[in-house]
Amino acid sequence: LEPWLPTAEGDPQTALDAEGFRQMLNTFLRAQSPEARRFFLRRYWYGETVREIAQACGVKEEKVKTSLFRTRERLRKELEREELKL
């Protein structure tokens, strides 16, 4: 499973947009707690289920769900602030 990221496809403007998005996403993830970042990456980069993440990290599924919800909300707000609406 490959994660979704914008690609350039030969268009210079798209390449700039994709690079800007990658930089913004990396900065955003670095600002998250290690646990929130771990849950987010396992779910949206590696495609693990909430159950798999909870078992691997030794936490309850509800904690993973809550963390993912809050992280997505923070990301949404950051995207709006950066005017990068997806």
Secondary structure in CASP SS format (residue, H / E / C, confidence):
PFRMAT SS
TARGET T0000
AUTHOR 0000-0000-0000
METHOD secondary structure of the structure
MODEL  1
L C 1.00
E C 1.00
P C 1.00
W C 1.00
L C 1.00
P C 1.00
T C 1.00
A C 1.00
E C 1.00
G C 1.00
D C 1.00
P H 1.00
Q H 1.00
T H 1.00
A H 1.00
L H 1.00
D H 1.00
A H 1.00
E H 1.00
G H 1.00
F H 1.00
R H 1.00
Q H 1.00
M H 1.00
L H 1.00
N H 1.00
T H 1.00
F H 1.00
L H 1.00
R H 1.00
A C 1.00
Q C 1.00
S C 1.00
P H 1.00
E H 1.00
A H 1.00
R H 1.00
R H 1.00
F H 1.00
F H 1.00
L H 1.00
R H 1.00
R H 1.00
Y H 1.00
W C 1.00
Y C 1.00
G C 1.00
E C 1.00
T C 1.00
V H 1.00
R H 1.00
E H 1.00
I H 1.00
A H 1.00
Q H 1.00
A H 1.00
C H 1.00
G C 1.00
V C 1.00
K C 1.00
E H 1.00
E H 1.00
K H 1.00
V H 1.00
K H 1.00
T H 1.00
S H 1.00
L H 1.00
F H 1.00
R H 1.00
T H 1.00
R H 1.00
E H 1.00
R H 1.00
L H 1.00
R H 1.00
K H 1.00
E H 1.00
L H 1.00
E H 1.00
R H 1.00
E C 1.00
E C 1.00
L C 1.00
K C 1.00
L C 1.00
END
